[in-house]
Amino acid sequence: MIDPVLLRDNPELIKRSQEARGESPDSVDAALAADHARRAAITAFEELRATQNAHGKKVAKAPKEEKAALVAEAKALSDRVKEAQRAVTVAEEQADEAFSVIENVIIDGVPAGGEEDFVTLRTHGEPPTYDFEPRDHLELGEMLDAIDMERGTKVSGARFYFLKGIGARLELALMSLGLDRALQAGFVPLIPPTLVRPEVMRGTGFLGQHADEVYHLDKDDLYLVGTSEVPLAGYHMDEIIDVERGAKRYAGWSTCYRSEAGSYGKDTRGIIRVHQFNKLEMFVYTTPEEAEAEHLRLVAMQEGMLQDLGLSYRVIDVAAGDLGSSAARKYDVEAWVPTQGAYRELTSTSNCTTYQARRLNIRHRLPADQGGRTQHVATLNGTLATTRWIVALLETHQRADGSVVVPEVLRPYLGGLEVMEPTA
């Protein structure tokens, strides 16, 4: 949710942000009108309450012969107060609805436009070349007896799979490497619930544009998470936390679920776009002033992982129309996938400024010399390891016979294994 003070003081800034996202600026005018109506309703209610209180004192002091008439007036006044209170409730609901339509205000410098309008900030490494015809990750995975799509489909349907043998071990190695890096950086590991309440899913912004990608359990009114960003954001919901002495950093290891609605026909081969996967997600609570610096630290951790895994990649500044409702800026790190001849997203990291924290009511207290009042924290999230990385690893490090060289950094997690060999 956007800052209501910013809305009142600088609506043109928010309109420009909406336009850069490809959204209508009319939502800003609608929110301003709803905010005005809410404040007017609250003022009317408070004035009536003050009148009611004053009238109550008058009744208490009135002579006996005047009390009956004053009591009748008090009843009529009470009815007006109740009606005014109902009007406040309606006005607040309408204002909340109007505010929820407006997406987070983008940070200066975010490119305008849609999915194809990103800006490449840097590249690392040269795309690998081979003196043989490279195999795609699924063919390699089948030769290694590491990926079984056929039985995944038999058991659960399209876009499900089994990771088997070295495939399962490879994913655990990736996740464990990421967790070790997170621990070294001071992150607290969490294994969060993967079912969350509607208010948590809504608070993180996943029931807006991407609602059709989320699985919902009607019976229990719970949502399956598509990223542990969601439960990690809800972890401190309705709390005042201490971030003045340093950011709170968490690393959530969880299974994630996405319906991939609207993606039929895209990446149907292999494990690039699937319904279930594992992910290690970094999540940070910090002060608004530290958020942009923290964002760069998260990207640096992601790049360090990909560099040590020997992957060629680029870092892009995602365009406003492709940010999602909560992010004010997002950087994607995309690895080169040889058989596709293209960079594909392996990690994202988003600065959500105070947008999620306003929805989830997460605040911190300023120091006494700054007044000691509370203000909303900033939240950030970023992927540190996930199942999709196996795609780039297998294809990048393959050899002509179908074997795959294990990056040195992963070997300690695989019992010293240097090469994954095709099975007989």
KAZICOR-V362408 format. One record per residue. N is the residue number from 1. PSI is psi in radians with two decimals (* if undefined). Layout:
n=N psi=PSI
n=N psi=PSI
This chain:
n=1 psi=2.40
n=2 psi=2.83
n=3 psi=2.08
n=4 psi=-0.52
n=5 psi=-0.72
n=6 psi=-0.69
n=7 psi=-0.78
n=8 psi=-0.68
n=9 psi=-0.54
n=10 psi=1.08
n=11 psi=-0.49
n=12 psi=-0.61
n=13 psi=-0.76
n=14 psi=-0.64
n=15 psi=-0.73
n=16 psi=-0.66
n=17 psi=-0.78
n=18 psi=-0.74
n=19 psi=-0.69
n=20 psi=-0.52
n=21 psi=-0.14
n=22 psi=0.33
n=23 psi=2.80
n=24 psi=2.33
n=25 psi=-0.16
n=26 psi=-0.45
n=27 psi=-0.46
n=28 psi=-0.77
n=29 psi=-0.69
n=30 psi=-0.70
n=31 psi=-0.69
n=32 psi=-0.77
n=33 psi=-0.73
n=34 psi=-0.66
n=35 psi=-0.73
n=36 psi=-0.77
n=37 psi=-0.68
n=38 psi=-0.81
n=39 psi=-0.65
n=40 psi=-0.71
n=41 psi=-0.70
n=42 psi=-0.74
n=43 psi=-0.78
n=44 psi=-0.73
n=45 psi=-0.80
n=46 psi=-0.65
n=47 psi=-0.73
n=48 psi=-0.69
n=49 psi=-0.71
n=50 psi=-0.73
n=51 psi=-0.73
n=52 psi=-0.75
n=53 psi=-0.77
n=54 psi=-0.69
n=55 psi=-0.63
n=56 psi=-0.68
n=57 psi=-0.62
n=58 psi=-0.71
n=59 psi=-0.73
n=60 psi=-0.57
n=61 psi=-0.15
n=62 psi=2.59
n=63 psi=2.78
n=64 psi=-0.70
n=65 psi=-0.30
n=66 psi=-0.20
n=67 psi=-0.72
n=68 psi=-0.80
n=69 psi=-0.71
n=70 psi=-0.63
n=71 psi=-0.70
n=72 psi=-0.73
n=73 psi=-0.64
n=74 psi=-0.68
n=75 psi=-0.77
n=76 psi=-0.69
n=77 psi=-0.67
n=78 psi=-0.69
n=79 psi=-0.68
n=80 psi=-0.67
n=81 psi=-0.76
n=82 psi=-0.70
n=83 psi=-0.71
n=84 psi=-0.63
n=85 psi=-0.70
n=86 psi=-0.65
n=87 psi=-0.64
n=88 psi=-0.78
n=89 psi=-0.79
n=90 psi=-0.79
n=91 psi=-0.67
n=92 psi=-0.69
n=93 psi=-0.72
n=94 psi=-0.65
n=95 psi=-0.74
n=96 psi=-0.72
n=97 psi=-0.75
n=98 psi=-0.67
n=99 psi=-0.63
n=100 psi=-0.34
n=101 psi=-0.47
n=102 psi=2.24
n=103 psi=2.92
n=104 psi=2.52
n=105 psi=2.16
n=106 psi=2.69
n=107 psi=2.54
n=108 psi=2.32
n=109 psi=-0.25
n=110 psi=2.25
n=111 psi=2.46
n=112 psi=2.82
n=113 psi=-2.90
n=114 psi=-2.73
n=115 psi=-0.61
n=116 psi=0.02
n=117 psi=0.35
n=118 psi=2.87
n=119 psi=2.22
n=120 psi=2.12
n=121 psi=-0.66
n=122 psi=2.79
n=123 psi=2.76
n=124 psi=2.21
n=125 psi=2.74
n=126 psi=2.45
n=127 psi=2.34
n=128 psi=2.63
n=129 psi=2.74
n=130 psi=2.65
n=131 psi=0.40
n=132 psi=2.94
n=133 psi=1.95
n=134 psi=2.54
n=135 psi=2.66
n=136 psi=2.97
n=137 psi=-0.56
n=138 psi=-0.74
n=139 psi=-0.75
n=140 psi=-0.76
n=141 psi=-0.63
n=142 psi=-0.67
n=143 psi=-0.60
n=144 psi=-0.06
n=145 psi=0.73
n=146 psi=-0.46
n=147 psi=2.25
n=148 psi=1.61
n=149 psi=-0.65
n=150 psi=-0.81
n=151 psi=-0.48
n=152 psi=-0.74
n=153 psi=-0.70
n=154 psi=-0.71
n=155 psi=-0.70
n=156 psi=-0.23
n=157 psi=-3.06
n=158 psi=2.56
n=159 psi=0.40
n=160 psi=2.81
n=161 psi=2.85
n=162 psi=2.32
n=163 psi=2.27
n=164 psi=2.52
n=165 psi=-2.10
n=166 psi=-0.45
n=167 psi=-0.80
n=168 psi=-0.74
n=169 psi=-0.64
n=170 psi=-0.75
n=171 psi=-0.79
n=172 psi=-0.63
n=173 psi=-0.79
n=174 psi=-0.84
n=175 psi=-0.69
n=176 psi=-0.67
n=177 psi=-0.81
n=178 psi=-0.73
n=179 psi=-0.72
n=180 psi=-0.72
n=181 psi=-0.70
n=182 psi=-0.73
n=183 psi=-0.73
n=184 psi=-0.51
n=185 psi=0.09
n=186 psi=0.26
n=187 psi=2.53
n=188 psi=2.14
n=189 psi=2.47
n=190 psi=2.44
n=191 psi=1.75
n=192 psi=2.87
n=193 psi=2.60
n=194 psi=0.08
n=195 psi=2.26
n=196 psi=2.79
n=197 psi=2.76
n=198 psi=-0.66
n=199 psi=-0.50
n=200 psi=-0.79
n=201 psi=-0.74
n=202 psi=-0.70
n=203 psi=-0.54
n=204 psi=-0.13
n=205 psi=0.22
n=206 psi=0.04
n=207 psi=0.38
n=208 psi=-1.96
n=209 psi=-0.55
n=210 psi=0.32
n=211 psi=-0.57
n=212 psi=-0.08
n=213 psi=-0.05
n=214 psi=2.35
n=215 psi=2.35
n=216 psi=2.34
n=217 psi=1.76
n=218 psi=-0.74
n=219 psi=-0.74
n=220 psi=-0.11
n=221 psi=0.91
n=222 psi=2.69
n=223 psi=2.43
n=224 psi=2.32
n=225 psi=2.52
n=226 psi=-0.09
n=227 psi=2.55
n=228 psi=-0.03
n=229 psi=-0.64
n=230 psi=-1.01
n=231 psi=-0.53
n=232 psi=-0.61
n=233 psi=-0.62
n=234 psi=-0.18
n=235 psi=-0.71
n=236 psi=0.40
n=237 psi=2.38
n=238 psi=0.57
n=239 psi=2.73
n=240 psi=2.04
n=241 psi=2.82
n=242 psi=1.90
n=243 psi=0.10
n=244 psi=-0.55
n=245 psi=0.15
n=246 psi=2.67
n=247 psi=2.67
n=248 psi=2.11
n=249 psi=2.23
n=250 psi=2.61
n=251 psi=1.95
n=252 psi=2.13
n=253 psi=2.04
n=254 psi=2.81
n=255 psi=2.50
n=256 psi=2.66
n=257 psi=2.30
n=258 psi=2.36
n=259 psi=-0.33
n=260 psi=0.68
n=261 psi=2.39
n=262 psi=0.06
n=263 psi=0.24
n=264 psi=2.35
n=265 psi=-0.14
n=266 psi=2.20
n=267 psi=0.75
n=268 psi=-0.27
n=269 psi=2.20
n=270 psi=-2.68
n=271 psi=0.48
n=272 psi=-0.85
n=273 psi=1.72
n=274 psi=2.99
n=275 psi=-0.37
n=276 psi=2.39
n=277 psi=2.94
n=278 psi=2.65
n=279 psi=2.49
n=280 psi=2.01
n=281 psi=2.24
n=282 psi=2.43
n=283 psi=2.32
n=284 psi=2.36
n=285 psi=2.24
n=286 psi=-3.14
n=287 psi=2.67
n=288 psi=-0.58
n=289 psi=-0.48
n=290 psi=-0.07
n=291 psi=-0.78
n=292 psi=-0.65
n=293 psi=-0.68
n=294 psi=-0.65
n=295 psi=-0.79
n=296 psi=-0.58
n=297 psi=-0.69
n=298 psi=-0.75
n=299 psi=-0.71
n=300 psi=-0.66
n=301 psi=-0.71
n=302 psi=-0.78
n=303 psi=-0.67
n=304 psi=-0.70
n=305 psi=-0.87
n=306 psi=-0.64
n=307 psi=-0.78
n=308 psi=-0.37
n=309 psi=-0.01
n=310 psi=0.54
n=311 psi=2.47
n=312 psi=2.41
n=313 psi=2.97
n=314 psi=2.70
n=315 psi=2.22
n=316 psi=2.58
n=317 psi=1.89
n=318 psi=2.40
n=319 psi=2.71
n=320 psi=-0.67
n=321 psi=-0.11
n=322 psi=0.27
n=323 psi=-0.46
n=324 psi=2.85
n=325 psi=-0.51
n=326 psi=-0.50
n=327 psi=2.39
n=328 psi=-0.40
n=329 psi=2.50
n=330 psi=2.33
n=331 psi=2.29
n=332 psi=2.47
n=333 psi=2.08
n=334 psi=2.19
n=335 psi=2.65
n=336 psi=2.24
n=337 psi=1.87
n=338 psi=-0.81
n=339 psi=-0.27
n=340 psi=-0.21
n=341 psi=0.65
n=342 psi=2.77
n=343 psi=2.39
n=344 psi=2.47
n=345 psi=2.22
n=346 psi=-0.58
n=347 psi=2.65
n=348 psi=2.61
n=349 psi=2.26
n=350 psi=2.44
n=351 psi=1.93
n=352 psi=0.16
n=353 psi=-2.32
n=354 psi=0.14
n=355 psi=-0.90
n=356 psi=-0.69
n=357 psi=-0.58
n=358 psi=-0.72
n=359 psi=-0.63
n=360 psi=0.02
n=361 psi=1.03
n=362 psi=2.11
n=363 psi=2.95
n=364 psi=2.79
n=365 psi=2.27
n=366 psi=2.73
n=367 psi=2.77
n=368 psi=-0.64
n=369 psi=-0.12
n=370 psi=0.27
n=371 psi=-0.31
n=372 psi=0.15
n=373 psi=2.95
n=374 psi=2.64
n=375 psi=2.79
n=376 psi=2.52
n=377 psi=2.97
n=378 psi=2.57
n=379 psi=2.54
n=380 psi=2.69
n=381 psi=2.71
n=382 psi=2.49
n=383 psi=2.38
n=384 psi=-0.28
n=385 psi=2.53
n=386 psi=2.88
n=387 psi=-0.67
n=388 psi=-0.42
n=389 psi=-0.46
n=390 psi=-0.58
n=391 psi=-0.95
n=392 psi=-0.64
n=393 psi=-0.87
n=394 psi=-0.81
n=395 psi=-0.68
n=396 psi=-0.72
n=397 psi=0.34
n=398 psi=2.74
n=399 psi=2.95
n=400 psi=-0.57
n=401 psi=0.09
n=402 psi=-0.07
n=403 psi=2.83
n=404 psi=2.22
n=405 psi=2.31
n=406 psi=2.16
n=407 psi=2.46
n=408 psi=-0.62
n=409 psi=-0.38
n=410 psi=-0.27
n=411 psi=-0.69
n=412 psi=-0.45
n=413 psi=-0.11
n=414 psi=0.52
n=415 psi=0.46
n=416 psi=0.09
n=417 psi=2.26
n=418 psi=-0.54
n=419 psi=2.30
n=420 psi=2.11
n=421 psi=2.52
n=422 psi=2.56
n=423 psi=2.82
n=424 psi=*
